[in-house]
Structure formats: C-alpha cells, structure tokens
Amino acid sequence: MDFSTIDLKLFATLFLLLLIGIGPKIALVPFLEKTRGATPEVQREVGRRMVITAVIAALVVFMVGGLLLKMLHITSGAVAVAGAIILAHIAVRMALGPGEEVVKEAHMVPKDLTKMAVYPLAVPYLFNPVGITVVIIASDSAEGIVATLMVLGLILLVGALDYLLFSNIDKIAKRINPTSLVVSEIVFGILLTAVAVQLLLFGLRSLGVLAPGVAGH
C-alpha cells in the first residue's frame, strides 16, 4: 500500500482488505459453532463483545504498530511475510476442510462464552492475520492527518458493519443455508490463499528478495 497518494484506489483497496481482515466472513463459522445452543440474547451479547474487542484491538495496533516496528527493527515486508504464512494456514484449512477443526475446538473449549468472545473469536478470527498485517503496515506507512483519519475511519466503518451483523446474528443464522455456507467457505478459502500469496509477494518485494515487477501491485 502506497500512502503517498490518497485516492479512490487506495481507499477501495484498504476497505476491501479490512473487510477481509476485520470483516465477518472468517469469524462467522467459528462464531456459530462456539455459540451453538446459546440463547439468541447470549449470541447477540457475545457477538457485540467480540466486535467491540476486535475493533479496539485494531485501533490499538494501528496506534502503536509503527512504533513497535521501529523499536524492534522489523520491516513492513517482514510483517507481510509473517502474516501471509499464518493466513495461508487458515485459508488452506477453510478450503480443504471448512468447519471441521472449528467443531473439534468447540468441544474442547469450556463453554465460557464471555472469554471466547475475546479469544479466539475477536482475535484471531474476527481481527485475523490479514487485518493485523494490514493495520501494522498502515500504521508504519500512513503519514499525515488525512491518511491517519482514513485508516481510522475505515476500521470504524468495518466495525460498524460487523456490529450490525452480529447484533442480529440470531435472525441471520436462521436464514443461512448450511450447504451454501460450506460452499462459500471453500470458495473464500481459495480466495484467501490467493491473498496470502499476494501478501507474501508484497513482503518479499519490500525486503528486496524479488524485483518489483515480480510481485505486482
């Protein structure tokens, strides 16, 4: 991401990445599995707590991410490579066996939904490796009040969309077709694998391992 020019392309790219990184898709299946059997009121409360926690975490990471990179002498490229590796692991699991591992974890974790709203639902499912990577890179790269306000505004916008969805999750869950959900998990897993590859290429390009033309834009 190049923050030297603030334009519609940067806005759209950042918005789409944050929709993946803090949006509901990756967290939806784990949320439904871990809150299975809970009352609609409890589901809504867990969903709201999960979203608020994820948004606060994203804001904190944005505020301190760039500083931490400088203190630890870590480059944005290294963060992108690390995020790509973790994302690829999640994406491949979604594409090859959507929901299976989540179901196993759901039986292993005690039914303390308040704690699960923070971990693992808020982080790393809702605020996932894509979001963490993008926010850290934005924290390190965004300079000036306009770029900072744009990133903060987009985080809050995506958080508002999440809040709206998970505040009505009991109504939405009734309309979800299980077969369609499985198919969408496979498709989204493949797309996320592609995002992981692109992140890896971006990181390698930033580190100077690959020539700029190889990694694309």
VENSULKA-V811193 format. One line per field, one symbol per residue. phi: phi as a letter, one per 30 degrees, with the letter a starting at -180 (. if undefined). psi: psi as a letter, one per 20 degrees, with the letter a starting at -180 (. if undefined). A space follows every 10 residues. Layout:
phi: ???
psi: ???
This chain:
phi: .ccdbdbddd eddddddddd dbddddddde ddddcdjdde ddeddddddd dddddddddd dddceddddd dchccddddd dddddddddd dddddcaeid ddddddddde dcddddddbc ddbcdddced dddddddddd cdbjdddddd dddddddddd dddddddbdd ddddcddedd dddddddddd dddddddddd dddddddidc dedddic
psi: pojhooahgg ggghgghhhg hjrighiggh ghghjpiqqh gggggggggg gggggggggg hhhiggghgg hilpqhghgg gghgggghgg ghgghhmpig hggghhhhpq lnhghhhgpj ggpjggnahg ggggggghhh hppqhggghg gghhghghhh gggggiikhh hhhhipphgh ggghggghgg hhggggghgg ggghghijhq qhhhia.
